[in-house]
Amino acid sequence: MRKAVCVFLILLSSPLWAQGVHPITGRRYAGVMGPAGADWLVRPEREAEEQPDAALDAIGIAKGSTAADIGAGAGYMTWRLAERVGPAGKVYANDIQQKMLDLLKKNMEQRKLTNVETVLGAQDDPKLPAGAIDMVLLVDVYHEFSEPQLMLRHIRESMKPDGRLVLLEYRAEDPKVPIRPEHKMTVAQAKAEVEPEGFRLDRVLETLPRQHILIFRKN
């Protein structure tokens, strides 16, 4: 619990703290975690709390595919994606903070992974190549967007016609999930916000201890 308090103090003090609300749902945007919170992203407890490998198993990552990890941070999910797509595949690791990408690069170098390309994005555009991505992954990230509608439009442009947009979000429907309200989402909120930007909710998987897996397809 002490770690949880510390990380949310970091979030609240972040210069990227977002005060806006979504025009459709009225959901208040959460803040972006700064590099000072990077240790939180690789905390040992995260394995049990989020089960990242089980999440990727449920999503299904094809060998040789191209994935994008948006809001990649220090690369907690990136290296897992890179191993799963294999040498013939590619992962674009996106973040809006260069210091996070610097940490990610070191992580990939230590793991000797060469199929990851870092991308410094903007708050309204992930800066991904058009029509190139098979699967876009956002793990505990979408709720932090301060320009979600513009981000989704640019994400859609980056995806192949049969591409998938996958959101992992802590369940706001469950009061027992020990996360601040602005860092949780309901399925209804996600559907209401994402679908108007050219997506349809294809599958909802509830196999993880605390998070929804929400799989969207392009319309």
C-alpha positions as CSV (number, residue, x, y, z in Angstrom):
1,M,0.0,0.0,0.0
2,R,2.9,2.4,0.7
3,K,4.1,1.9,-2.9
4,A,0.6,2.7,-4.2
5,V,0.5,5.9,-2.2
6,C,3.9,7.0,-3.6
7,V,3.1,6.3,-7.2
8,F,-0.1,8.4,-7.0
9,L,1.8,11.2,-5.4
10,I,4.0,11.1,-8.4
11,L,1.1,11.1,-10.7
12,L,-0.5,14.1,-9.0
13,S,2.8,16.1,-9.2
14,S,3.5,15.2,-12.8
15,P,3.8,18.2,-15.2
16,L,1.7,16.1,-17.6
17,W,-1.2,16.0,-15.2
18,A,-4.4,16.2,-17.3
19,Q,-7.4,18.1,-15.9
20,G,-9.8,17.6,-18.8
21,V,-12.9,15.4,-19.0
22,H,-14.1,13.3,-21.9
23,P,-16.9,15.0,-23.8
24,I,-19.0,11.8,-24.2
25,T,-18.7,10.1,-20.8
26,G,-17.6,12.9,-18.5
27,R,-14.7,10.7,-17.4
28,R,-11.9,12.7,-15.9
29,Y,-8.5,12.1,-17.6
30,A,-5.8,10.7,-15.3
31,G,-2.2,12.0,-15.2
32,V,0.7,10.5,-17.0
33,M,3.3,8.8,-14.8
34,G,6.7,10.5,-15.0
35,P,10.1,8.7,-15.2
36,A,10.4,9.0,-11.4
37,G,7.7,6.3,-11.3
38,A,9.5,3.9,-13.5
39,D,10.2,1.5,-10.7
40,W,6.5,1.1,-10.1
41,L,6.1,-0.2,-13.6
42,V,8.5,-3.1,-13.0
43,R,7.6,-3.8,-9.4
44,P,7.7,-7.6,-8.6
45,E,4.0,-7.5,-7.5
46,R,2.9,-6.6,-11.0
47,E,3.3,-10.2,-12.2
48,A,0.6,-11.4,-9.8
49,E,-1.6,-8.3,-10.1
50,E,-1.7,-8.0,-13.9
51,Q,-0.4,-11.4,-15.1
52,P,1.2,-9.9,-18.3
53,D,2.0,-13.2,-19.9
54,A,-1.5,-14.6,-19.4
55,A,-2.8,-11.4,-20.9
56,L,-0.8,-11.8,-24.0
57,D,-1.7,-15.5,-24.2
58,A,-5.4,-14.5,-24.2
59,I,-4.9,-11.7,-26.8
60,G,-2.9,-13.9,-29.1
61,I,0.3,-12.5,-30.6
62,A,1.2,-13.9,-34.1
63,K,4.8,-14.7,-35.0
64,G,6.1,-12.2,-37.6
65,S,3.4,-9.6,-36.9
66,T,3.9,-5.9,-36.2
67,A,2.8,-4.6,-32.9
68,A,2.7,-1.2,-31.2
69,D,3.1,-0.7,-27.5
70,I,1.7,2.7,-26.8
71,G,2.7,4.3,-23.5
72,A,5.4,1.7,-23.3
73,G,7.2,3.3,-20.3
74,A,10.3,1.3,-19.4
75,G,9.3,-1.6,-21.7
76,Y,7.5,-4.0,-19.3
77,M,5.2,-5.2,-22.0
78,T,7.5,-4.3,-24.9
79,W,10.1,-7.1,-24.4
80,R,7.3,-9.6,-24.0
81,L,5.8,-8.5,-27.3
82,A,9.2,-8.5,-29.0
83,E,9.9,-12.1,-28.0
84,R,6.4,-13.2,-29.1
85,V,6.5,-11.6,-32.6
86,G,10.0,-13.0,-33.0
87,P,12.9,-11.8,-35.2
88,A,10.7,-11.6,-38.3
89,G,8.3,-9.4,-36.5
90,K,8.6,-5.8,-35.1
91,V,7.4,-3.8,-32.1
92,Y,7.1,0.0,-32.1
93,A,7.5,1.2,-28.5
94,N,5.8,4.5,-28.1
95,D,6.0,7.0,-25.3
96,I,5.7,10.8,-24.9
97,Q,8.6,11.0,-22.6
98,Q,12.1,10.6,-23.9
99,K,13.5,9.6,-20.5
100,M,11.1,6.6,-20.5
101,L,12.3,5.6,-24.0
102,D,15.9,5.8,-22.8
103,L,15.1,3.4,-20.0
104,L,13.3,1.1,-22.5
105,K,16.3,1.1,-24.9
106,K,18.5,0.0,-22.1
107,N,16.1,-2.8,-21.2
108,M,16.0,-4.0,-24.7
109,E,19.7,-4.0,-25.0
110,Q,20.1,-6.0,-21.8
111,R,17.7,-8.6,-23.3
112,K,19.5,-8.5,-26.6
113,L,16.3,-7.7,-28.5
114,T,16.8,-6.0,-31.8
115,N,13.3,-6.0,-33.3
116,V,12.1,-2.9,-31.2
117,E,11.9,0.6,-32.6
118,T,11.3,3.5,-30.2
119,V,8.9,6.3,-31.2
120,L,8.6,9.6,-29.4
121,G,5.0,10.5,-29.7
122,A,2.9,13.6,-28.8
123,Q,-0.1,13.9,-26.5
124,D,-2.4,13.9,-29.6
125,D,-0.5,11.6,-32.0
126,P,1.6,8.4,-31.4
127,K,3.6,9.1,-34.6
128,L,3.3,5.5,-35.9
129,P,3.6,4.6,-39.5
130,A,0.4,4.5,-41.5
131,G,-1.3,1.2,-42.2
132,A,1.6,-0.8,-40.7
133,I,0.3,-2.2,-37.4
134,D,-1.4,-5.6,-36.8
135,M,-2.0,-5.0,-33.1
136,V,-1.9,-1.9,-31.0
137,L,-1.6,-2.5,-27.2
138,L,-2.5,0.0,-24.5
139,V,-1.9,-1.4,-21.0
140,D,-3.2,0.9,-18.3
141,V,-2.6,3.8,-20.7
142,Y,-5.8,4.9,-22.5
143,H,-7.3,6.5,-19.4
144,E,-4.3,8.8,-19.2
145,F,-4.8,10.3,-22.7
146,S,-5.5,14.0,-22.5
147,E,-6.5,14.0,-26.2
148,P,-8.2,10.6,-26.5
149,Q,-10.2,11.3,-29.6
150,L,-7.3,12.6,-31.6
151,M,-5.1,9.8,-30.4
152,L,-7.6,7.2,-31.5
153,R,-7.9,8.7,-34.9
154,H,-4.2,8.6,-35.4
155,I,-4.0,5.1,-34.0
156,R,-6.6,3.9,-36.4
157,E,-4.6,5.4,-39.3
158,S,-1.6,3.3,-38.2
159,M,-3.5,0.0,-38.2
160,K,-3.9,-2.5,-41.0
161,P,-7.5,-3.1,-42.2
162,D,-7.7,-6.2,-40.0
163,G,-5.8,-4.8,-37.2
164,R,-6.7,-4.9,-33.5
165,L,-6.7,-2.2,-30.8
166,V,-6.4,-3.8,-27.4
167,L,-7.0,-2.0,-24.1
168,L,-6.2,-3.3,-20.7
169,E,-7.9,-1.3,-18.0
170,Y,-8.5,-1.8,-14.3
171,R,-12.2,-2.6,-13.7
172,A,-14.1,0.4,-12.4
173,E,-17.1,-1.9,-11.9
174,D,-15.2,-3.6,-9.0
175,P,-14.8,-1.5,-5.9
176,K,-12.3,-4.1,-4.6
177,V,-9.7,-3.2,-7.2
178,P,-7.3,-1.1,-5.2
179,I,-6.7,1.7,-7.8
180,R,-7.7,5.3,-7.8
181,P,-11.0,5.9,-9.6
182,E,-9.4,8.0,-12.4
183,H,-7.1,5.0,-13.2
184,K,-10.0,2.6,-13.7
185,M,-12.6,2.2,-16.5
186,T,-15.9,0.4,-17.1
187,V,-16.5,-1.6,-20.3
188,A,-19.4,0.8,-21.0
189,Q,-17.1,3.9,-20.8
190,A,-14.5,2.3,-23.1
191,K,-17.1,1.3,-25.6
192,A,-18.8,4.7,-25.6
193,E,-15.5,6.6,-26.1
194,V,-13.7,4.3,-28.6
195,E,-16.4,3.2,-30.9
196,P,-17.2,6.7,-32.3
197,E,-13.6,7.0,-33.6
198,G,-14.1,4.2,-36.1
199,F,-13.8,1.1,-34.0
200,R,-16.2,-1.6,-32.8
201,L,-15.8,-3.6,-29.6
202,D,-15.2,-7.2,-30.8
203,R,-14.4,-9.1,-27.5
204,V,-14.3,-8.5,-23.8
205,L,-12.1,-11.0,-21.9
206,E,-12.3,-11.1,-18.1
207,T,-9.6,-13.6,-17.4
208,L,-7.3,-11.3,-15.5
209,P,-7.4,-10.7,-11.7
210,R,-8.1,-6.9,-11.9
211,Q,-8.2,-5.8,-15.6
212,H,-10.5,-5.9,-18.5
213,I,-9.1,-7.0,-21.9
214,L,-11.0,-5.0,-24.5
215,I,-10.4,-5.9,-28.1
216,F,-11.6,-3.5,-30.8
217,R,-11.6,-3.8,-34.5
218,K,-11.6,-1.1,-37.2
219,N,-15.0,-0.4,-38.7
